[in-house]
Amino acid sequence: MSSEQGALLIVGDVITDVVARHRTPPLPGTDTAAAIRTVPGGAGANVACWAASWGCRDVRFFGRAGADSAAWHEAALTRAGVRPRIVVDPEAATGTVICLVDGGAGAERTFLTDSGASLRLSAADWSPGLLDGVGWLHLSGYLFFAGPSRGAAETALAAARARGVPVSVDPASAGFLAELGVERFLAAVDGVDVLLPSESELRLLEPAGDLEEAARKLSRRFHTVVVKRGAAGALVARGGEVAAKLPALPTTPVDSTGAGDAFTGAFLTTHLRGAALAEATAEGCRAGARAVERVGGRPA
């Protein structure tokens, strides 16, 4: 991204991931062998790291973590080329996610999530100066699933719109989205420029018709909708029409954690350089393919 285009600011979650890759299904009441690693994660923080690795020159991250590991997360983000601003929560611990990863061919993952301090980010933590020099704001959908962090996200969205800064949102979790309620989520993200749902999230947001019809319909409300489909590639709808369909790249999955975050980081970086939607989406697919070939949700 050139300096004229401004920085990419990501507001979202920073989480400690405990990744357990198991070759056989977990057995109740006894032991199941697994390879276990503790790594920095969080959808918002992961997007920031992938954007930096994809060549975005000024990536900023704003989120909240507990005093137990805020310094560790800040150091990890800085090493990745991100400029972090982490609010230290004096009471809640940093959020933790247990990632159970099937060691089979699909490397599919199941999350056990304790969001901890990340969803205690509040409107009171927001400062108008966070948008100084920013050319694009990206909001992690996890923020919308709790009252305090939803207030922070809505405050950031309103501030960006007032300044004419484009905004993107990744709905983040089909499970939490269903629990919150589709209409409540849609009302909260009204006015964003780019929505980046997974296929399952799209089906919740717009259940009518086939995938393309759902994407077209949703893109009449959010001008650009980029549907991340994992091994099926990606679909882009813009202004009520399908703009691009991209295949996934061949890959050997190890851990699918963070693949969607990788897609988003690469997509935004490429889009902000002025590339066409199809090219930006192809770069997102390339990053997603790279992400599933390593353990954890961040680039090497």
Phi and psi restraints in degrees (value plus and minus 20) as a CYANA .aco file:
   2 SER   PHI     -96.9   -56.9
   2 SER   PSI     138.0   178.0
   3 SER   PHI     -82.8   -42.8
   3 SER   PSI     -49.6    -9.6
   4 GLU   PHI     -84.3   -44.3
   4 GLU   PSI     -49.5    -9.5
   5 GLN   PHI     -99.3   -59.3
   5 GLN   PSI     -36.2     3.8
   6 GLY   PHI      67.5   107.5
   6 GLY   PSI     153.2   193.2
   7 ALA   PHI     -99.3   -59.3
   7 ALA   PSI     140.4   180.4
   8 LEU   PHI    -120.5   -80.5
   8 LEU   PSI      96.0   136.0
   9 LEU   PHI    -124.6   -84.6
   9 LEU   PSI     105.7   145.7
  10 ILE   PHI    -132.2   -92.2
  10 ILE   PSI     104.5   144.5
  11 VAL   PHI    -129.6   -89.6
  11 VAL   PSI     103.9   143.9
  12 GLY   PHI    -199.9  -159.9
  12 GLY   PSI    -175.0  -135.0
  13 ASP   PHI    -117.1   -77.1
  13 ASP   PSI     122.2   162.2
  14 VAL   PHI    -142.7  -102.7
  14 VAL   PSI     106.4   146.4
  15 ILE   PHI    -156.5  -116.5
  15 ILE   PSI     131.0   171.0
  16 THR   PHI    -113.3   -73.3
  16 THR   PSI      99.2   139.2
  17 ASP   PHI    -116.8   -76.8
  17 ASP   PSI     110.1   150.1
  18 VAL   PHI    -128.5   -88.5
  18 VAL   PSI      86.3   126.3
  19 VAL   PHI    -118.0   -78.0
  19 VAL   PSI     100.5   140.5
  20 ALA   PHI    -137.6   -97.6
  20 ALA   PSI      89.8   129.8
  21 ARG   PHI    -117.4   -77.4
  21 ARG   PSI      97.5   137.5
  22 HIS   PHI    -138.1   -98.1
  22 HIS   PSI     116.8   156.8
  23 ARG   PHI    -102.5   -62.5
  23 ARG   PSI     -47.8    -7.8
  24 THR   PHI    -140.4  -100.4
  24 THR   PSI     135.3   175.3
  25 PRO   PHI     -78.1   -38.1
  25 PRO   PSI     119.4   159.4
  26 PRO   PHI     -76.4   -36.4
  26 PRO   PSI     115.2   155.2
  27 LEU   PHI    -120.8   -80.8
  27 LEU   PSI     105.4   145.4
  28 PRO   PHI     -87.9   -47.9
  28 PRO   PSI     119.8   159.8
  29 GLY   PHI      60.2   100.2
  29 GLY   PSI     -15.1    24.9
  30 THR   PHI    -174.4  -134.4
  30 THR   PSI    -187.9  -147.9
  31 ASP   PHI    -112.8   -72.8
  31 ASP   PSI     127.5   167.5
  32 THR   PHI    -149.6  -109.6
  32 THR   PSI     104.7   144.7
  33 ALA   PHI     -85.8   -45.8
  33 ALA   PSI     121.3   161.3
  34 ALA   PHI    -175.0  -135.0
  34 ALA   PSI     134.2   174.2
  35 ALA   PHI    -116.7   -76.7
  35 ALA   PSI      99.8   139.8
  36 ILE   PHI    -140.3  -100.3
  36 ILE   PSI     111.0   151.0
  37 ARG   PHI    -154.8  -114.8
  37 ARG   PSI     126.4   166.4
  38 THR   PHI    -127.6   -87.6
  38 THR   PSI     101.5   141.5
  39 VAL   PHI    -157.3  -117.3
  39 VAL   PSI     135.3   175.3
  40 PRO   PHI     -90.3   -50.3
  40 PRO   PSI     121.7   161.7
  41 GLY   PHI    -172.1  -132.1
  41 GLY   PSI    -170.5  -130.5
  42 GLY   PHI      83.8   123.8
  42 GLY   PSI     109.2   149.2
  43 ALA   PHI     -76.6   -36.6
  43 ALA   PSI     -68.0   -28.0
  44 GLY   PHI     -83.3   -43.3
  44 GLY   PSI     -66.5   -26.5
  45 ALA   PHI     -84.8   -44.8
  45 ALA   PSI     -57.3   -17.3
  46 ASN   PHI     -82.8   -42.8
  46 ASN   PSI     -64.4   -24.4
  47 VAL   PHI     -77.3   -37.3
  47 VAL   PSI     -63.6   -23.6
  48 ALA   PHI     -79.9   -39.9
  48 ALA   PSI     -64.4   -24.4
  49 CYS   PHI     -86.0   -46.0
  49 CYS   PSI     -60.6   -20.6
  50 TRP   PHI     -88.0   -48.0
  50 TRP   PSI     -57.1   -17.1
  51 ALA   PHI     -82.2   -42.2
  51 ALA   PSI     -63.2   -23.2
  52 ALA   PHI     -84.0   -44.0
  52 ALA   PSI     -61.1   -21.1
  53 SER   PHI     -89.1   -49.1
  53 SER   PSI     -43.2    -3.2
  54 TRP   PHI    -108.7   -68.7
  54 TRP   PSI     -16.0    24.0
  55 GLY   PHI      86.3   126.3
  55 GLY   PSI     -14.4    25.6
  56 CYS   PHI     -90.1   -50.1
  56 CYS   PSI     103.0   143.0
  57 ARG   PHI     -98.4   -58.4
  57 ARG   PSI     -47.1    -7.1
  58 ASP   PHI    -153.8  -113.8
  58 ASP   PSI      71.9   111.9
  59 VAL   PHI    -130.0   -90.0
  59 VAL   PSI     108.2   148.2
  60 ARG   PHI    -140.7  -100.7
  60 ARG   PSI     126.6   166.6
  61 PHE   PHI    -149.4  -109.4
  61 PHE   PSI     117.0   157.0
  62 PHE   PHI    -149.2  -109.2
  62 PHE   PSI     104.4   144.4
  63 GLY   PHI    -184.2  -144.2
  63 GLY   PSI    -190.2  -150.2
  64 ARG   PHI    -153.5  -113.5
  64 ARG   PSI     117.7   157.7
  65 ALA   PHI    -162.2  -122.2
  65 ALA   PSI     142.3   182.3
  66 GLY   PHI     -98.8   -58.8
  66 GLY   PSI     139.8   179.8
  67 ALA   PHI     -82.9   -42.9
  67 ALA   PSI     -40.2    -0.2
  68 ASP   PHI     -83.2   -43.2
  68 ASP   PSI     -51.1   -11.1
  69 SER   PHI    -166.8  -126.8
  69 SER   PSI      -5.7    34.3
  70 ALA   PHI     -78.1   -38.1
  70 ALA   PSI     -62.2   -22.2
  71 ALA   PHI     -85.4   -45.4
  71 ALA   PSI     -58.4   -18.4
  72 TRP   PHI     -83.4   -43.4
  72 TRP   PSI     -64.9   -24.9
  73 HIS   PHI     -86.8   -46.8
  73 HIS   PSI     -60.7   -20.7
  74 GLU   PHI     -80.9   -40.9
  74 GLU   PSI     -63.0   -23.0
  75 ALA   PHI     -84.0   -44.0
  75 ALA   PSI     -60.8   -20.8
  76 ALA   PHI     -84.6   -44.6
  76 ALA   PSI     -61.6   -21.6
  77 LEU   PHI     -85.9   -45.9
  77 LEU   PSI     -61.2   -21.2
  78 THR   PHI     -83.1   -43.1
  78 THR   PSI     -63.7   -23.7
  79 ARG   PHI     -80.8   -40.8
  79 ARG   PSI     -50.8   -10.8
  80 ALA   PHI     -99.5   -59.5
  80 ALA   PSI     -23.2    16.8
  81 GLY   PHI      73.6   113.6
  81 GLY   PSI      -5.0    35.0
  82 VAL   PHI    -122.5   -82.5
  82 VAL   PSI     126.1   166.1
  83 ARG   PHI    -118.4   -78.4
  83 ARG   PSI      80.5   120.5
  84 PRO   PHI    -110.6   -70.6
  84 PRO   PSI     127.2   167.2
  85 ARG   PHI    -151.2  -111.2
  85 ARG   PSI      81.1   121.1
  86 ILE   PHI    -128.6   -88.6
  86 ILE   PSI     102.5   142.5
  87 VAL   PHI     -97.7   -57.7
  87 VAL   PSI     106.5   146.5
  88 VAL   PHI    -110.0   -70.0
  88 VAL   PSI      99.9   139.9
  89 ASP   PHI    -103.4   -63.4
  89 ASP   PSI     103.1   143.1
  90 PRO   PHI     -98.5   -58.5
  90 PRO   PSI     -29.4    10.6
  91 GLU   PHI    -136.9   -96.9
  91 GLU   PSI     -71.8   -31.8
  92 ALA   PHI    -107.0   -67.0
  92 ALA   PSI     126.3   166.3
  93 ALA   PHI     -97.1   -57.1
  93 ALA   PSI     141.5   181.5
  94 THR   PHI     -79.0   -39.0
  94 THR   PSI     122.0   162.0
  95 GLY   PHI     -79.8   -39.8
  95 GLY   PSI     130.1   170.1
  96 THR   PHI    -153.1  -113.1
  96 THR   PSI     117.0   157.0
  97 VAL   PHI    -143.1  -103.1
  97 VAL   PSI     106.7   146.7
  98 ILE   PHI    -109.7   -69.7
  98 ILE   PSI      96.4   136.4
  99 CYS   PHI    -122.8   -82.8
  99 CYS   PSI      86.4   126.4
 100 LEU   PHI    -110.7   -70.7
 100 LEU   PSI      92.9   132.9
 101 VAL   PHI    -131.7   -91.7
 101 VAL   PSI     100.1   140.1
 102 ASP   PHI     -87.5   -47.5
 102 ASP   PSI     102.1   142.1
 103 GLY   PHI     -96.1   -56.1
 103 GLY   PSI     -12.5    27.5
 104 GLY   PHI     -98.6   -58.6
 104 GLY   PSI    -186.3  -146.3
 105 ALA   PHI     -82.9   -42.9
 105 ALA   PSI     -53.6   -13.6
 106 GLY   PHI    -103.7   -63.7
 106 GLY   PSI     -39.3     0.7
 107 ALA   PHI      30.5    70.5
 107 ALA   PSI      17.9    57.9
 108 GLU   PHI     -91.1   -51.1
 108 GLU   PSI     128.1   168.1
 109 ARG   PHI    -141.6  -101.6
 109 ARG   PSI     132.2   172.2
 110 THR   PHI    -143.8  -103.8
 110 THR   PSI     112.9   152.9
 111 PHE   PHI    -125.6   -85.6
 111 PHE   PSI     116.6   156.6
 112 LEU   PHI    -131.6   -91.6
 112 LEU   PSI      93.7   133.7
 113 THR   PHI    -135.2   -95.2
 113 THR   PSI     105.7   145.7
 114 ASP   PHI    -138.1   -98.1
 114 ASP   PSI      80.6   120.6
 115 SER   PHI     -89.2   -49.2
 115 SER   PSI     -41.2    -1.2
 116 GLY   PHI      32.6    72.6
 116 GLY   PSI    -155.0  -115.0
 117 ALA   PHI     -87.2   -47.2
 117 ALA   PSI     -43.2    -3.2
 118 SER   PHI     -79.8   -39.8
 118 SER   PSI     -56.7   -16.7
 119 LEU   PHI    -111.5   -71.5
 119 LEU   PSI     -10.8    29.2
 120 ARG   PHI    -116.9   -76.9
 120 ARG   PSI     -18.4    21.6
 121 LEU   PHI     -78.4   -38.4
 121 LEU   PSI     113.3   153.3
 122 SER   PHI    -151.5  -111.5
 122 SER   PSI     149.6   189.6
 123 ALA   PHI     -79.3   -39.3
 123 ALA   PSI     -49.9    -9.9
 124 ALA   PHI     -87.0   -47.0
 124 ALA   PSI     -42.6    -2.6
 125 ASP   PHI     -98.6   -58.6
 125 ASP   PSI     -41.3    -1.3
 126 TRP   PHI     -92.7   -52.7
 126 TRP   PSI     122.6   162.6
 127 SER   PHI    -150.4  -110.4
 127 SER   PSI     114.6   154.6
 128 PRO   PHI     -75.8   -35.8
 128 PRO   PSI     -48.5    -8.5
 129 GLY   PHI     -85.3   -45.3
 129 GLY   PSI     -36.3     3.7
 130 LEU   PHI     -81.8   -41.8
 130 LEU   PSI     -44.1    -4.1
 131 LEU   PHI    -111.7   -71.7
 131 LEU   PSI     -22.9    17.1
 132 ASP   PHI     -80.9   -40.9
 132 ASP   PSI     104.1   144.1
 133 GLY   PHI      57.9    97.9
 133 GLY   PSI     -12.6    27.4
 134 VAL   PHI    -112.6   -72.6
 134 VAL   PSI     113.0   153.0
 135 GLY   PHI    -125.3   -85.3
 135 GLY   PSI     -32.7     7.3
 136 TRP   PHI    -175.9  -135.9
 136 TRP   PSI     117.7   157.7
 137 LEU   PHI    -134.1   -94.1
 137 LEU   PSI     110.7   150.7
 138 HIS   PHI    -139.7   -99.7
 138 HIS   PSI     111.7   151.7
 139 LEU   PHI    -133.3   -93.3
 139 LEU   PSI     108.9   148.9
 140 SER   PHI     -93.9   -53.9
 140 SER   PSI     113.1   153.1
 141 GLY   PHI     -81.7   -41.7
 141 GLY   PSI     -43.5    -3.5
 142 TYR   PHI     -78.0   -38.0
 142 TYR   PSI     -49.7    -9.7
 143 LEU   PHI     -79.7   -39.7
 143 LEU   PSI     -48.5    -8.5
 144 PHE   PHI    -101.7   -61.7
 144 PHE   PSI     -20.9    19.1
 145 PHE   PHI    -118.2   -78.2
 145 PHE   PSI     -12.5    27.5
 146 ALA   PHI    -165.5  -125.5
 146 ALA   PSI     129.1   169.1
 147 GLY   PHI     -75.4   -35.4
 147 GLY   PSI     -75.4   -35.4
 148 PRO   PHI     -80.0   -40.0
 148 PRO   PSI     -67.8   -27.8
 149 SER   PHI     -91.4   -51.4
 149 SER   PSI     -50.0   -10.0
 150 ARG   PHI     -83.1   -43.1
 150 ARG   PSI     -58.9   -18.9
 151 GLY   PHI     -81.9   -41.9
 151 GLY   PSI     -59.8   -19.8
 152 ALA   PHI     -84.5   -44.5
 152 ALA   PSI     -64.1   -24.1
 153 ALA   PHI     -85.0   -45.0
 153 ALA   PSI     -63.2   -23.2
 154 GLU   PHI     -87.0   -47.0
 154 GLU   PSI     -55.6   -15.6
 155 THR   PHI     -85.6   -45.6
 155 THR   PSI     -64.0   -24.0
 156 ALA   PHI     -83.9   -43.9
 156 ALA   PSI     -61.8   -21.8
 157 LEU   PHI     -82.7   -42.7
 157 LEU   PSI     -64.9   -24.9
 158 ALA   PHI     -84.3   -44.3
 158 ALA   PSI     -60.0   -20.0
 159 ALA   PHI     -85.7   -45.7
 159 ALA   PSI     -59.9   -19.9
 160 ALA   PHI     -86.1   -46.1
 160 ALA   PSI     -63.1   -23.1
 161 ARG   PHI     -82.7   -42.7
 161 ARG   PSI     -57.9   -17.9
 162 ALA   PHI     -84.4   -44.4
 162 ALA   PSI     -49.5    -9.5
 163 ARG   PHI    -114.5   -74.5
 163 ARG   PSI     -22.6    17.4
 164 GLY   PHI      55.7    95.7
 164 GLY   PSI       3.9    43.9
 165 VAL   PHI    -109.6   -69.6
 165 VAL   PSI     103.0   143.0
 166 PRO   PHI     -82.7   -42.7
 166 PRO   PSI     131.8   171.8
 167 VAL   PHI    -152.6  -112.6
 167 VAL   PSI     118.3   158.3
 168 SER   PHI    -142.1  -102.1
 168 SER   PSI     133.9   173.9
 169 VAL   PHI    -158.0  -118.0
 169 VAL   PSI     117.2   157.2
 170 ASP   PHI    -127.3   -87.3
 170 ASP   PSI      97.1   137.1
 171 PRO   PHI     -78.2   -38.2
 171 PRO   PSI     -45.7    -5.7
 172 ALA   PHI      62.4   102.4
 172 ALA   PSI     -65.8   -25.8
 173 SER   PHI    -171.1  -131.1
 173 SER   PSI      96.1   136.1
 174 ALA   PHI     -83.2   -43.2
 174 ALA   PSI     -57.6   -17.6
 175 GLY   PHI     -84.1   -44.1
 175 GLY   PSI     -70.2   -30.2
 176 PHE   PHI     -89.2   -49.2
 176 PHE   PSI     -52.3   -12.3
 177 LEU   PHI     -83.6   -43.6
 177 LEU   PSI     -64.1   -24.1
 178 ALA   PHI     -83.9   -43.9
 178 ALA   PSI     -57.8   -17.8
 179 GLU   PHI     -88.2   -48.2
 179 GLU   PSI     -60.9   -20.9
 180 LEU   PHI     -87.4   -47.4
 180 LEU   PSI     -62.5   -22.5
 181 GLY   PHI      89.8   129.8
 181 GLY   PSI     109.4   149.4
 182 VAL   PHI     -80.9   -40.9
 182 VAL   PSI     -67.3   -27.3
 183 GLU   PHI     -84.1   -44.1
 183 GLU   PSI     -55.8   -15.8
 184 ARG   PHI     -86.2   -46.2
 184 ARG   PSI     -60.8   -20.8
 185 PHE   PHI     -86.1   -46.1
 185 PHE   PSI     -66.8   -26.8
 186 LEU   PHI     -80.5   -40.5
 186 LEU   PSI     -58.2   -18.2
 187 ALA   PHI     -85.7   -45.7
 187 ALA   PSI     -58.2   -18.2
 188 ALA   PHI     -89.3   -49.3
 188 ALA   PSI     -52.1   -12.1
 189 VAL   PHI    -121.7   -81.7
 189 VAL   PSI      -8.1    31.9
 190 ASP   PHI     -77.2   -37.2
 190 ASP   PSI     111.9   151.9
 191 GLY   PHI      79.2   119.2
 191 GLY   PSI     -23.7    16.3
 192 VAL   PHI     -93.3   -53.3
 192 VAL   PSI     134.2   174.2
 193 ASP   PHI    -107.4   -67.4
 193 ASP   PSI     -57.2   -17.2
 194 VAL   PHI    -152.7  -112.7
 194 VAL   PSI     106.5   146.5
 195 LEU   PHI    -130.7   -90.7
 195 LEU   PSI     114.0   154.0
 196 LEU   PHI    -143.8  -103.8
 196 LEU   PSI      51.2    91.2
 197 PRO   PHI    -103.3   -63.3
 197 PRO   PSI     138.0   178.0
 198 SER   PHI     -98.0   -58.0
 198 SER   PSI     152.5   192.5
 199 GLU   PHI     -81.7   -41.7
 199 GLU   PSI     -61.5   -21.5
 200 SER   PHI     -88.0   -48.0
 200 SER   PSI     -54.6   -14.6
 201 GLU   PHI     -89.4   -49.4
 201 GLU   PSI     -58.9   -18.9
 202 LEU   PHI     -80.6   -40.6
 202 LEU   PSI     -62.3   -22.3
 203 ARG   PHI     -81.0   -41.0
 203 ARG   PSI     -53.0   -13.0
 204 LEU   PHI     -93.5   -53.5
 204 LEU   PSI     -64.2   -24.2
 205 LEU   PHI     -89.8   -49.8
 205 LEU   PSI     -52.7   -12.7
 206 GLU   PHI    -165.4  -125.4
 206 GLU   PSI      67.5   107.5
 207 PRO   PHI     -96.4   -56.4
 207 PRO   PSI     -33.8     6.2
 208 ALA   PHI     -96.4   -56.4
 208 ALA   PSI     117.6   157.6
 209 GLY   PHI      56.7    96.7
 209 GLY   PSI    -194.1  -154.1
 210 ASP   PHI    -100.0   -60.0
 210 ASP   PSI    -197.7  -157.7
 211 LEU   PHI     -79.3   -39.3
 211 LEU   PSI     -66.0   -26.0
 212 GLU   PHI     -85.6   -45.6
 212 GLU   PSI     -61.0   -21.0
 213 GLU   PHI     -84.5   -44.5
 213 GLU   PSI     -60.8   -20.8
 214 ALA   PHI     -82.8   -42.8
 214 ALA   PSI     -62.7   -22.7
 215 ALA   PHI     -85.6   -45.6
 215 ALA   PSI     -62.2   -22.2
 216 ARG   PHI     -80.7   -40.7
 216 ARG   PSI     -64.6   -24.6
 217 LYS   PHI     -84.7   -44.7
 217 LYS   PSI     -63.5   -23.5
 218 LEU   PHI     -86.9   -46.9
 218 LEU   PSI     -50.5   -10.5
 219 SER   PHI     -94.5   -54.5
 219 SER   PSI     -25.9    14.1
 220 ARG   PHI    -102.0   -62.0
 220 ARG   PSI     -38.8     1.2
 221 ARG   PHI    -116.7   -76.7
 221 ARG   PSI     -61.6   -21.6
 222 PHE   PHI    -135.9   -95.9
 222 PHE   PSI      96.9   136.9
 223 HIS   PHI     -71.4   -31.4
 223 HIS   PSI     -59.6   -19.6
 224 THR   PHI    -143.9  -103.9
 224 THR   PSI     108.4   148.4
 225 VAL   PHI    -142.8  -102.8
 225 VAL   PSI     102.2   142.2
 226 VAL   PHI    -134.1   -94.1
 226 VAL   PSI      93.2   133.2
 227 VAL   PHI    -117.0   -77.0
 227 VAL   PSI      98.8   138.8
 228 LYS   PHI    -109.3   -69.3
 228 LYS   PSI     101.0   141.0
 229 ARG   PHI    -136.0   -96.0
 229 ARG   PSI      -5.4    34.6
 230 GLY   PHI      41.8    81.8
 230 GLY   PSI    -144.6  -104.6
 231 ALA   PHI     -87.3   -47.3
 231 ALA   PSI     -31.0     9.0
 232 ALA   PHI    -113.7   -73.7
 232 ALA   PSI     -20.0    20.0
 233 GLY   PHI      74.8   114.8
 233 GLY   PSI    -156.1  -116.1
 234 ALA   PHI    -172.9  -132.9
 234 ALA   PSI     135.8   175.8
 235 LEU   PHI    -152.1  -112.1
 235 LEU   PSI     116.0   156.0
 236 VAL   PHI    -139.9   -99.9
 236 VAL   PSI     110.2   150.2
 237 ALA   PHI    -142.3  -102.3
 237 ALA   PSI     121.1   161.1
 238 ARG   PHI    -162.9  -122.9
 238 ARG   PSI     106.3   146.3
 239 GLY   PHI      37.4    77.4
 239 GLY   PSI      12.3    52.3
 240 GLY   PHI      70.4   110.4
 240 GLY   PSI     -14.1    25.9
 241 GLU   PHI    -150.7  -110.7
 241 GLU   PSI     130.3   170.3
 242 VAL   PHI     -94.0   -54.0
 242 VAL   PSI     101.8   141.8
 243 ALA   PHI    -118.0   -78.0
 243 ALA   PSI     -46.9    -6.9
 244 ALA   PHI    -185.5  -145.5
 244 ALA   PSI     127.8   167.8
 245 LYS   PHI    -151.8  -111.8
 245 LYS   PSI     101.4   141.4
 246 LEU   PHI    -139.3   -99.3
 246 LEU   PSI     118.4   158.4
 247 PRO   PHI    -100.6   -60.6
 247 PRO   PSI     139.0   179.0
 248 ALA   PHI     -96.1   -56.1
 248 ALA   PSI     138.4   178.4
 249 LEU   PHI    -107.7   -67.7
 249 LEU   PSI     128.0   168.0
 250 PRO   PHI     -80.3   -40.3
 250 PRO   PSI     118.9   158.9
 251 THR   PHI    -177.2  -137.2
 251 THR   PSI     143.1   183.1
 252 THR   PHI    -134.2   -94.2
 252 THR   PSI      77.8   117.8
 253 PRO   PHI     -86.7   -46.7
 253 PRO   PSI     119.1   159.1
 254 VAL   PHI    -135.1   -95.1
 254 VAL   PSI     -61.8   -21.8
 255 ASP   PHI    -176.3  -136.3
 255 ASP   PSI      98.9   138.9
 256 SER   PHI    -105.6   -65.6
 256 SER   PSI     -18.4    21.6
 257 THR   PHI     -78.2   -38.2
 257 THR   PSI     107.1   147.1
 258 GLY   PHI      61.2   101.2
 258 GLY   PSI     -14.6    25.4
 259 ALA   PHI     -83.6   -43.6
 259 ALA   PSI     -60.4   -20.4
 260 GLY   PHI     -86.0   -46.0
 260 GLY   PSI     -53.9   -13.9
 261 ASP   PHI     -87.2   -47.2
 261 ASP   PSI     -59.9   -19.9
 262 ALA   PHI     -81.7   -41.7
 262 ALA   PSI     -65.9   -25.9
 263 PHE   PHI     -74.3   -34.3
 263 PHE   PSI     -70.0   -30.0
 264 THR   PHI     -82.7   -42.7
 264 THR   PSI     -64.5   -24.5
 265 GLY   PHI     -81.3   -41.3
 265 GLY   PSI     -64.0   -24.0
 266 ALA   PHI     -90.7   -50.7
 266 ALA   PSI     -60.8   -20.8
 267 PHE   PHI     -78.8   -38.8
 267 PHE   PSI     -70.1   -30.1
 268 LEU   PHI     -83.6   -43.6
 268 LEU   PSI     -63.0   -23.0
 269 THR   PHI     -78.8   -38.8
 269 THR   PSI     -66.5   -26.5
 270 THR   PHI     -90.0   -50.0
 270 THR   PSI     -61.0   -21.0
 271 HIS   PHI     -81.7   -41.7
 271 HIS   PSI     -60.8   -20.8
 272 LEU   PHI     -91.3   -51.3
 272 LEU   PSI     -37.0     3.0
 273 ARG   PHI     -99.0   -59.0
 273 ARG   PSI     -26.1    13.9
 274 GLY   PHI      78.6   118.6
 274 GLY   PSI     -12.1    27.9
 275 ALA   PHI     -90.6   -50.6
 275 ALA   PSI     135.2   175.2
 276 ALA   PHI     -85.1   -45.1
 276 ALA   PSI     138.2   178.2
 277 LEU   PHI     -77.1   -37.1
 277 LEU   PSI     -60.8   -20.8
 278 ALA   PHI     -82.8   -42.8
 278 ALA   PSI     -61.6   -21.6
 279 GLU   PHI     -87.2   -47.2
 279 GLU   PSI     -62.7   -22.7
 280 ALA   PHI     -83.1   -43.1
 280 ALA   PSI     -58.9   -18.9
 281 THR   PHI     -88.5   -48.5
 281 THR   PSI     -58.5   -18.5
 282 ALA   PHI     -81.7   -41.7
 282 ALA   PSI     -59.1   -19.1
 283 GLU   PHI     -87.1   -47.1
 283 GLU   PSI     -55.7   -15.7
 284 GLY   PHI     -81.4   -41.4
 284 GLY   PSI     -63.8   -23.8
 285 CYS   PHI     -82.0   -42.0
 285 CYS   PSI     -58.8   -18.8
 286 ARG   PHI     -84.9   -44.9
 286 ARG   PSI     -62.6   -22.6
 287 ALA   PHI     -86.5   -46.5
 287 ALA   PSI     -60.0   -20.0
 288 GLY   PHI     -81.3   -41.3
 288 GLY   PSI     -60.2   -20.2
 289 ALA   PHI     -84.4   -44.4
 289 ALA   PSI     -58.3   -18.3
 290 ARG   PHI     -88.1   -48.1
 290 ARG   PSI     -57.8   -17.8
 291 ALA   PHI     -84.4   -44.4
 291 ALA   PSI     -59.3   -19.3
 292 VAL   PHI     -93.9   -53.9
 292 VAL   PSI     -28.7    11.3
 293 GLU   PHI    -110.8   -70.8
 293 GLU   PSI     -13.8    26.2
 294 ARG   PHI    -157.0  -117.0
 294 ARG   PSI     141.2   181.2
 295 VAL   PHI    -104.8   -64.8
 295 VAL   PSI     114.1   154.1
 296 GLY   PHI      76.9   116.9
 296 GLY   PSI     151.1   191.1
 297 GLY   PHI    -119.6   -79.6
 297 GLY   PSI      -8.3    31.7
 298 ARG   PHI    -141.8  -101.8
 298 ARG   PSI     137.8   177.8
 299 PRO   PHI     -87.7   -47.7
 299 PRO   PSI     143.1   183.1
